[in-house]
Amino acid sequence: MARDDGARPVVSRRREVGDVSARSVLMTVLGEYVRPAGLPVWTSALVDALALFGVEEKSARQALARIAAEGWLSSERVGRRVRWALTPHGHRLLTEGARRIYGFGGGEDTWDGVWLVVLASVPEARRDLRHRLRTRLAWAGFGSPEPGVWVTPHTAREAEALGVLTELGLVDDAMSFTAGYGAVGSEAAMVARAWDLTEVEDHYAAFIDEFTAVCPADGDAVLRAQTMLVHEWRRFPFLDPGLPPALLPPSWSGTKAAALFHQRHTEWKPAALERWETLTGVHDTG
């Protein structure tokens, strides 16, 4: 996705759902440790931190440069050293992401049966714009049962959809409305066409298997475990639309996965933060 101005970070969450990379691990580190502390971090400290995840120094420096070029980070030279801080836009977007990530998986006990429907089509020739629309609406929990048709049971997300359409220059030709499902076809079939819930459950099963078995024994191990816990969990707000129980299969594995995430995150957080502060010297300003 191309930058839309000289300062605003590019929002491309699709890339963050792929295989583990230097950039994606660094984004997790920035959101989990750098954003809450609100302090700049030396290049060497970030390189050393990423080395715990098998990221080589060259790849770590390239990831830093790339994220800075996208507007997430700003750098400051202090003598011969360089330290990095989140830009205001980067901090805002990571805060929004953290709110979605840490609040995800609580589920909804009731649903009034009303759907939000957005009609927004993009010509096939404009593939980049189609990709951007699909990525942003999927992050907001929308599914697409038919080309140009986007649905979600979360009607309060209309404002978010409006913001996406406005930003992408599609709002003038789009439409939205709320309605209950009618007599033609079946609601279950529409859900199956809009989202692949079997694939989502497979991801949840893998997450549960991996983090049920993890028992970190020391500071480095706890930092790695906590970071990878968040790194893997932050995929799910994109993969899982957060449907109400009435629309989910019986014994939905996402409920168990969410409980495991919050349990492990609370359990490992103090030791992980302690190791992060020691590793990066966050209180070292010189």
N, C-alpha and C positions, 0 to 999 in steps of 0.2 A: 504494500500500500504506500503510495507516495505521500510525502508530507504536504499538508494543506497550508502551512505558513512557516515562517522562520523559527517559531519557538514551540509550537504545540507538538507534544509527542504523538507519534503514530500509534494508533490502537489496532493491533493485529493479534487478536487472541488465538486465531487459528494456528499460528506458528507455535504457540505455547502449549498446544495439545499434542504435538508430535513427540518424537523420541527425545530423550534427555540430551541436551546440548549445553555448551558453555553458556550461551545466551539465556537459555531457559532456566538453568540453575542459578545464574546470576540474578535473574528477575525474581526468583523465589527468595534468594538471600536479601535482596533489596527490600522486598515487601515484608519479610518476616523479622529482620533485624535492623536494617538501616532506617527504614521509615519510622518505626516506633521510637528509636533513640533520637532521631532528629539531629544527628551529628555527622560531620564529614568523616570519610574513611580514606586512609592512605591507599595508594595503588598497591603497594607491597602487601598490605594486610588483606586486601581483597584477593590478590593473586594467591597468597598462602591459604586463604579460606577455601577458594575454589579447588586448590590442589587436593584437599581432603576428599573431593568427589571425582578424582582422576582427571581433572582438567589441567592440561599443560599450560605453562606460563604464556606461551605465544597465543594460545586460544583464549586465555583469560583476558589478555590485553586487547585482543581483537574484539572480544565481546564488549568490553568496557567502551572502546572507541565507537563501536556500532550503536550501542544504546545511547551514548552521548550524542552522536550524530542525529539520532531520532528525537532528541529533545528531552529525554528522561533525566539525564545527569548533566551537571556542570562541573568543570574542573578548576582548581586553583593551585598555582605553583607557589610553594613555600621553600625558598632556597632551591635545592636540587630535587626536592620531593614534590609530588603532586597528590592532592587529595580531592575526593569526589563527594558531591552533595546532590541530593535530589533537587530538581527544579520545582518551582511551584506547581506546574502542570503535572510533572511526574509524581509528586507527592499526592496530588489530588486523585489521579487515576489509580495509584496503588492503594490509596485509602478506600476508594470505591470498590476496588477489587477485593480488598481485605474484608470489607463489610459483606460482600456477596459470599466469599469463600468461607468465612468463619460462621456466618449465619445460615449457611446452606445445610439442608438435610433435616430441618426440624419438622417438615411436613405440615399439612393442614388437616384438621379434623373434619371440617365441614366445607362444603362448596355449594353455591347456589345454582349450579347448572348452567351458568351464563358464560358464553365464550366471547372473547374479543377476536374479531376477524379483521385483518388488514389486507387490502388488495394493493399490491405494488409489483409491477412487472418492469423488467429491464431488458432491452433488446439483446439478443444472443451475441451480437457483435461487440457489445460492451462488457466483455467477460470480467475485467477487473472490477467494474462497478457491481456486477452481479455477485461476485465473490465477497465484496465488502458488505453488501446488503445481507447476504446469507450469513456471514460470520457475525455481524452485529446483532441481527434479530435472533439467531440461535443462542447467542450469549444471554439475550434477554428472555430466553425460555420459549420462543416461538418455534413451531414446527410448520412444515409446508406439505400438506397432503396433495396439492396440485401446484403446478408452476404459477407463480404470481400470487398465490393464496397463502397467507400466514395466519396461524391460529394459536391461541393460548387460553387456558382457563383463568389466567391471572389478569383480570380486566384492568387492574390498577396500573398495568405496565403500558397503557396507551400513551402516557406522557413520554416514556422512554422510547417507544416506537416512533412517536412524532419527532423526537430529537434526532433519532437516527436518519429518518427520512429527510428532515430539514437539512442536516449536515451533508447528506449525500446528494442534495439537489433533486429529490424525487417527490417532495411533498405535494407539489401542485397537481400531479397526475395520480396520486394515491387516494385511497378511500379506507375508512374504518367504520365498523359498527359492532354492536353487541347484540347477541341473540342466543336463545336456547336451540339445541339441535332439533331438527324437524323430523318428519315421518319418512323421508326418503333415505334409504341406506341405513347404516348403523353407526352409532357413535364410536363403538369399539373398533370398527373397521377404519374410521377416519383417524383415530389415534394411532393405529398400526401403520397407516400410510404416512403419517406426519413424523413419527419417531420410531426408531428401532430399539424398543425397550429390551429385547433379548440381548443385543450387543451391550447395552448399558449394564444389564445384570452381570454379564461376563466380566466387565471391567470391575464391578463391585466385588465379585467373587475373588478376583485376583488381588484386589486391594486388601480384602479381609485375610486371605491366606498369607500375604506378605507381612502385614503389620501385626497380625496375631502372634507370629513366630519371632518377631524381633525383640531381643533383650539386650540393649546396649550396656556394656560393662564399664566404660570410662568416658571421660569428657569428650574426646574426639568422636567416639562411637555415638554418644547421645546427640551431639551436634549434627552428625550425618543423618541419624535416624529422624530427628525432628525436622530437619530441612527436607528430607525426601518424603516424609509424611505429608508435609504441606505441599510439596511439589506435585505429588501424585493426587492429592485431594483437590487441588485447584483446577484439575481437569473436569471435575464432575459438574460444576455449574454450567459448563459448556455442553457436556455430554448428556446430562440429565435435565429435562425441562422442569422438574419439580412438580409433577402432576399431583393433584389431590388423590387420596386413597381410593376414591370411587372409580378412578380411571386406571389404576395400577393392577398388575397381576397379584394373586394371593401371595402372602409371605414375601413381600418385596424386600430384596436383599439390601436396598439402599438404606433402610432403617437401621439395620445391624451395622452397616459400614459407617454411618454417621455417628452412631454411639461409640464405635471403636476409635474414630478419628478424634472426637472430643476428649475421650478418656486418655488416649495416648498423648495428645497435645498438652493437656493439663499436667500429666504425669512427668513429661520430659522437659517442659518449658524452663523451670528454674535452672537445671543443670546445663541445658543448651545455651541459655543466655549468659550464664557465668563463663562457659567455655568461649563463647563468641567474644565477650568483652576482653578476656585474657588474650585470645588469639589476635584480635585486631587492635587492641589498645585504644578503645574508643574514647578513653579519657585523656589520651595523649594528644595534645594540641601542638606540639612542636616537633 
